[in-house]
Amino acid sequence: MAENTNIQFERVIACCRELFAKKLHDYGASWRIMRPESLTDQIFIKAKRIRTLETVKENLVGESIASELIGIVNYGIISLVQLKLGYVDECDLTAEEALALYDEQATEALELMKKKNHDYNEAWRGMRTSSYTDLILTKICRTKQIEDLDGATQVSEGVDANYMDMINYAVFGLIKNGFGE
């Protein structure tokens, strides 16, 4: 089963990367100007929309939960890149450089998922998709708190670990919604 999960994960990331590449073509690496706190808020908006769609069951905008989960994956990866490079005042990456950085962070997320999936024995498959939303929102709250503390935590993992978990929960949600088949 874990091999199947790895393949599904890679397929989902490939779909997310394809959209990222298309937006990179259209907008360039405009996200490079965003500070980590703004990216956390962008992920928050997407997760809150998913929760609203799950509870209200009415979609006036027309975008799907899957499209919001893809946004969480992509903004999560962008967030990790920004943590690594810092933000800038002007776009400073070529499309090729941005895609290489995307691939690097996506690979790290995959490797983390493999380790956790081994230790938790595919427990995510037995979870409700709404739980992924709640866990992502919890990770966002934790990230905001760590950001407000300027990273000075006493026992917690850093912001990067929370972004990784957000990415992985979003991928699990996409797999459960039929992506990666």
Secondary structure, DSSP 8 states (H G I E B T S, - for coil): -HHHHHHHHHHHHHHHHHHHHHHHHHH-SGGGG--HHHHHHHHHHHHHHHHHHHHH---SS---HHHHHHHHHHHHHHHHHHHHH---SS----HHHHHHHHHHHHHHHHHHHHHHHHHHTTGGGGS-HHHHHHHHHHHHHHHHHHHHTTT--SS---HHHHHHHHHHHHHHHHHHTTTT-
